[in-house]
Amino acid sequence: MVIFDTICAFLNFITSTVCGLFVLLNNPKSKKNQTFCLYALFVALWAGFRFLWLTNNTEIITLQYIRICLISATFIPPTFLHFSAYLINEYKKNSFLIKFIYILAIFISLTGFSNLFVDKLEPLLSFNYWPIAGPTFSLMWLEYFLIIPYALYIIYQKYKLVEYPERSKLKYVFYGILIAYLAGSTDFPLCYKIPIPPFANILVPFYTIFITYAILKYQLMDINVIIKKSLIYTLLITVITIFYLISIFFAEHILQSMFGYKSLFVSIISATFIALAFIPLRNFIQNFIERTFFKGSYIQIAEENELLRQEVIQSERMKSIAILASGMAHEIKNPLTPIKTFSEQLPSRLDDKEFLLKFSKIINKEVERIDSLVQELLSFAKPSTPQLKQVNIHQLIDQTLDFLNNEIIRHKIKISTSFENKNALINIDHQQIRQALLNIFLNAIDAMPIGGSLKIDSRFHDNNIIITVADTGCGIEPKDLPHIFDPFFTKKDHGTGLGLSTTYEIIKNHQGKILAESKLGKGTTFKIELPA
């Protein structure tokens, strides 16, 4: 049991350390990445000092290793809750509990080197030294069995509300941590002299595998670079190889104790035969990982993903062309009708000044409409490459609202703004983003013909700025909401349906995202996310 637990501790230390550092180095400024790394660090410290404890035979030194190991374990629940809150974007809601649990963990750790935490060491089962719980150890036990289930609960609640791919990300985090939690819980009984061994610790590295899978397939930590995929792939194969070599070492050691040989040559020969015997098992595990987690080698995945991406892009292009052709035919046909009527009647009514005056105005108006449509179409079809410069985004929002001031007053609309860091500068194309904001504001104004309120706020999250524009207008029907960014889709009597399409293209070309939420009769909210 001791040998088995020692191997588990070593594997836990390696997988947690590498995965935590990998995630942090990918995006050091992200709170989500920072808190996950902190959580992985304390798991690694727990596993590393557990390995030292199990491989040491001196009681005084072992006691210090055990104390540090358990103090590290005390910080696993608060760091996991901290990470979970950022993962589901609910830190503010849980901030008080997170701070309280950190304070509790610090209090417990202050007793960590006294008998209040670990009363004494005793030989239990096959372990030479095992810690017996003191009074404050029970606080750690309580913390572990209350906080981690609560963190899993809030992840599960969020899981039920979100859609793919966020749903899949949360699923793998939930199951990975649940396995690690159940495995880690088998450490506690022996501390109260209940003869249940820590038999499930081998499952702890599986949390790393589950989260790694979520990173690779669903970009859990915004990681989607092929070279990084290869690093994770290499990590998993390295873990298998280490486990393979350790298994060979202990198998040879068992054979040596059984048969009593001490010759180095015999040891090498026996280790070689054991290694050959273990190769099919290693290959099976490696192939299982490739099939289950990678669906082939990481190079094959990259190639397949690129082909799929190109197919989707081509499909979207063909769809856009079809929509554009249909929309253009419809939109140009309308102004052509009065032009055709005028041209047919003109030869017989050359002397009718009233007719000529009336239709000349109509013709001019319809020609301007066609010209405007063509200009909008060109802007949509060939949006220029953004010329990025440092711009105060909040000043740009205020300037755009000032430009629409007459329309806002005429429609009796109340404007309210709430900006985080009003002096923030971000790299954008000033004119393009102004056009995108203008289109959204105009849609909001049109949705409130008899008055209402328009609220614009901003916040920073994970190196992005999120701008929210919410109106209290008529709202959008649920069946229409998925199509509002489609070219020529409009419910307005005089709209072209290109405004939001152009906005979508501008935001996309800035490597950003735009989403819309709406309730019929209550209003519409647009969320724009741009790299900050």
N, C-alpha and C positions, 0 to 999 in steps of 0.2 A: 504493500500500500504506500509506503514512504517513497519508494522508487517511482511509482506511478505518479504520486503527487508532486515530486520534484520535477519530473518531465513536464507536467502540466504547468507548473509555475514558470518554468523556463520559456515554454511556448507562449504563455500569456504575456510575459515580459516583452518578448521580441515583437509579437504581433501588435500589441498596444502601443509600444514605443514608435514603431515604424509608421503605423497608420495615423497616429496622432500628429507626428511631425510632418508627414506627407500632406495632411489636410491643412495644417497651419501654414506651411510654406507656399501652398497654392494661392492662398489669399489671406495674408497676415492681418489685414485691416477688418476682416469680416468678424462680427461678434459671434456668429454661428460657428465659424471655423475656430476662433479663439477658445470658445467654451468647450467645443468638442475636444480640442487638443488638451485642455486642462483636465477634462474628465479622463481621457485616455492616459494622461500623465500619472494621475493618482492610481489608476488601475495598474499601470506599469510599475509604479513604486511598490504597490501592494504585492504584486507578483514577484518583483525582483528581490525584495527583502524576505519574502516567503521562501524563495529558492535558497537564499543565504542561510536562513533559519534551518531549513531541512537538510542542508549539507554541512552543518557545523555541529561539533560534538562537545563544545565547551559551554557549560550552563550559563555563565555570566554573559558571554558574548551573544549566545543564542537569545537570552532574555532581551538584550538591546535590539537585536534584529526583529524579534517578535513585536516589541513595543512600536518600533518605527513602521513595521508592516501594518499593524492594526490602526495606528494613527492615520496612515495613508488611506486605509479603508474607510475611516470616519468621514473623509472628504469626498468619497465617491457619490453618496446620495445628493449632497448639495450641488456638486458640479454637474451631475446628470440632469437634475431639475433645471439648473441654469441653462444648460445646452438645449433642453427640451423646450423651454420658454422661447428662446430665440428661434428654434427650428420651426415653431408654429406661429411665430410673430405675436406672442402674447406675453412678452416680458413685463410690461407695465402692470398687467393684470395680476401677475404672480410675484412682483418685485418684493413685496413685504415678506412673503413666505420664504423666498430665496435668501433674503438678508438674515431672517431669523434662523434659518437652518445653518447658514454659514457661522453665525455667532454661536449656535449650539455646538457645531463641530469644533470650533476653536476652543470652547470651554472644555469639551471632552478631551481634546488633544493636550490641554494644559495639565490634565491629570494622567497623561499617557505614560509618564515615567515614574509613577507611584503605584502603591498597592491598591489604590482606589480603582485603577483601570484593570491591571492584571495582578491578581492576588498572589499567584505563585505558578510555578511550572510543575507538571506531573507527567510521568510516563503513562500514556494511554494508548490502548490498542497496540499498533506496531510503531508508534511514534515515541522517540526517546524523551522529547519535551513537547508538552502541549499547554497553552495558557489556560488558566482557570479564571473565570470572570470575576472582576471586582464590581463594586456598586455602579461606577460610571460606565462600565462596559455595557450594562443593560440599557443605558441611554443610546449607545451606538446601535445596539440590537433594535431598539424601538425606532430609531431614525431610519435604519435600513428597511424595516418592514412596513413603514408608513410612507416615506417620501418617494422611494422608487416606484411603488404601485401607484401613487398619486401622479407621478410624472408620466407613467405609462397610460394612466387614465386620460390625462389631458391630450396626449398624442392620439389616443383612440377616438376621443370626441372630435378632434380636428379631422381625423381620417374620415369620419362619417360625413363631414360637411364639404370636403374638397373633391375635385375631379382629377382624372388622370392628367399629367403624370405625378402631381403632388401626392395623390392617394397612394401610388405605388411606392414613392419615396418613404412615406410614413409607415407603410406596412412593413418594409424590411427593417427599418429602425426599430419598430415595435417588437417584432419577433426576435431580432438579434439581441436586444437588451433583455427581453423576457427570458430567453434561454440563459444569458449570463447571470441574471438575477436569481433564477431558480437554482443554477449551479452554485453560485456563491452562498446561497442560504444554507447549504449543507455544511458550511464551516462552523456554524454556531452551536449545534447540539453538544459536541465534545467539550466546549468551553463550560458547559453546565453539567459535565460528567454523564451526559446521555450517550450511550455507546453507539452512535451513528457516525460512521466515518465520512470525510469530505469526498465522497465517491464521484461527485458530478463536476469537479473542477475542470475536467478535460473539455467540458462544453463551453467554457468561458471564451476561448479564441473564436468560437463561432459568431460571437457578436461582431468581431472584426470582419469576418467573411461576409455576413449579411450586409453590413454597412458598406463594405467595399463594393459589393454587387450593386447596391443602390447608387453609389458614386459613379460606377462605370455605366450602368444602363440608364439611370434616371437623373444623372448630374446632380446628386444630392448636395454636394458642396460647391456647385458651379464648376465642376471639374469635367472637362470633356476633351482632353488633349491626348492624342494617340500615344505619344511618348510616355505620358503619365499612366496610361492604361498598361503599357508594357512594364512599367515599374511595379504596379500592383500585381500584375501577373507573375512577375519575377519573385515578388515577395511571397506569394502563396506557394509557388514551387519551392522556394528556399525553405519555408516552414516545413513542407513535406519532406524535403531532403534532410533537414536537421532531425526531424522526428525519425526518419529512416535510419540515420547514422546512430542516433541514441539507442534505437531499438536493437541495432546490430551489436552495439557495445554491451548493453545489458544482457542480451541473449548469449553472447560469448562469455560474459562474466558468470552467468548461471551454469553454462556448460562446464566452465573451468572449476566451479565449486562442486559440481556433481561428479566429475571424473578425476579431479585432483591434479591435473597436469599443470606445469609451470613453465614449460618451454615457450619462448617467444615465437619460434618457428611454427609450433603446433597452434599457438594462438592466432597467428596470421592466417594459417591454412583454414582453421575453423571459422574465423571471421569472414574469409572469402566465400566459403560455402554458405554461410548464413546470409551474406549480402546477395548472393545469387538467388537464394530462396526467397528473399524479400523483394526482389526486383518486380515480379508480377504484381505484388500488392501495391508497390509504389506507382507502377504504371497505371494500375486500375484507379487509384485515387486521383492521379494526375488527369487521366482521361475523363474521370467523373466530373472534376472541376471544370474542365474545358467544355464538356457537353452541357452541364447543368448551369454553370454561371456565365460562361462565355459563348456557348453555342458554337464552338470551334475555337481555333487559336485567335489571339488578339489581332493578328494581321488579317485573318479572314473576316473578323468582325468589322475592322476598319474598312476593308474593301466593300463588304456587303452594305454597310451603313452609307458609304459614299454613293454606291449605285442606287440605293433606295432614295437618297436625298435628291439625286439628279432626276430620278423618275417623278418624284413629287413636284420638283420645280417645273419640269416639262409639263406635267399634268396641269399645274396651276396656270402656267403660261397659256396653254390651249384653252383652258376655261375662261381666262381673262379676255383672250382674243374673241371668243364666241360672245361673251357678255358685251364687250366693247362694240362689236359689229352690230349686234341686236340693238344696243342702246343708241348708237349713232344713227341707225336707220330710222328709229322712232323719233329721236329728237330733231333730226334735220327735216324729216317729213312734215312736221307741224308748221314751221315757218315757210316751207316751200309751197304750201297750199294757197295762202293769200298771194304769193308772188305769181303763181301759175294763173290764178283767177284774174289778176291785174293784167298779165301779158295777153290773156285771151280776149279781154274786153277793151284793151287799149286802142286797137285799130278803129273800132266803131265809135269811140268816145273821146277822140282827140280834142274836140271843142268843148267838152264838159269840164269846166275849170273846177267845179266842186268835187267831181269824181277824181280828177288828177290830184288835187290838194289832199283829199282824204286818203287816197291810196299811196301817195308819195310818203306820207307820214308812216303808214303801216309798213311799207316796203323798207324804209330806213330802219324802223324798229326791228323788223324780222332779220334784216341783214346783220344788224348789230348783235342780235341774239345768236345767229350762226357763228359770227366772228368770236363772240365770247365763249361759245361752246367749243370751238376749235382751239382757242387759247387754253381753256381748262383741260381739254383733252391732251394737248401737248405737254402741259405741266404734269399731268398724271402719267402719260406714257413715257416721257423722258425727263424725269426729275433730275436736275443737275446734281453733281456730286457736292455734298455739303462742304462749304468753305469754313472750317472750324476755327473759331476764335474765342478767347475768354470773354464771356458775356455775363452780366448780372441778370440772371433769369427772372428775378423778382421785379427788377426795374422794367424788363421787357413785358412782363404780365401787366404791370401798371400802365405802361405806355399803350398797350393794345386796348385796355379797358378805356383809357382816355380817348382813344380814336373813335370808340363806339359810344361815347358819352351821350350824344344826341339821341341815338336809338334807345339807350338804356333809360334816359329820362322820359322819352316818348311812350315807352311801354311800362313806365312806373315800376321799374325793377330795382330792388334793393341789393347792393353789392356788399359782401363782407369778405375780407381776406385774413388769412392766418399763415404767416410764413416763418419757417424755421431757418435761422441764420440769413437775415435779409440781405447781407452783403456777399452772399455766396456767388462765386464765379464758376461757370462750367463751360466746357468746350462745345459750342454749337454754332450752327449757321444762323445768324441773327434773323435774316429775312425769311428763311424757310420755317423756322420755329414760330416766328411772328405770324406767318400765313396759317400754320397749323392751329395756333391758339385762336386766331381770328375765325377760322371755320367752326371751331367748337363753340366759341362764344356766340356766334351768329345763330347756330343751331339752338342754343339755349334761349336766346332772345325770341326766336321764332316759336319756341315751345311755350312761351309765356306772353301771349298777345294782350292779356288784360292785367298783367302784373305778376309779381312773384319775387323770389329771392334767388340770387346766384352767389354761391359760396366757393371761393378758391382757396385752397390751402396747400402747403408743401411740407415735406419731411424728408430726412435723409436716412437711408437704410442700406447697409451692405454696399457702400460706394456708389449708390444710385440716389437720384432725387426723384421722389414720387409726387407728382402734381395732381391734385384732385379737383375736378370742376363739377359741382353739384347744383342742379337747378330744381325748382319746384313746379315744373311745367306739366304738360299733359302726359308725358311718359311715352314709352314705345311698347307696342304689343309684343308679347313673348315670341310669337312666330316670326316677327320682323327683326328682332334683336340680332340674330346671327348674321343678318345680311346688310347691316347698316354701313359696313365698310366696302361692300361690293360696288363697283362702278355702275352708275346710272340707276342705283336703287334709291328711290325717293318716294315719299308720300305727300310731298308738297305740290301744290298746283303749278307753281312756276319754278320748281327746282330742277337742277340737272342731274343730281345724284353723284356728282364728282367731288364735292367738298370734303366729305369724310374719307373718301378713297384717297384723295391727294394727301390728306392729313396722315392717314395710315402709312403711305409710302414715305413721307418725310420722316416720321418717327422711326420707321424700320431702317431707313438709310442712316439714321443717327445711332444705330445699334440699340434702339429702345423698344418699348412695348406700349401699346395702348389697348385698354379694355373698357367695356361699357357695361353698366348695370342699370336696370330701369324697372320701375313699377308703374303700371298704367294708372294714370290719374294722380300720381304722387311725385313723379320727377325722374330725372336721369342723372347718372353720375359717370363721368369719364375719368379714368386713371391713366396718366401718362408717366412712364418710367424711363428716365434717361440716365446714361452714365454720368456720374458727377466727377 
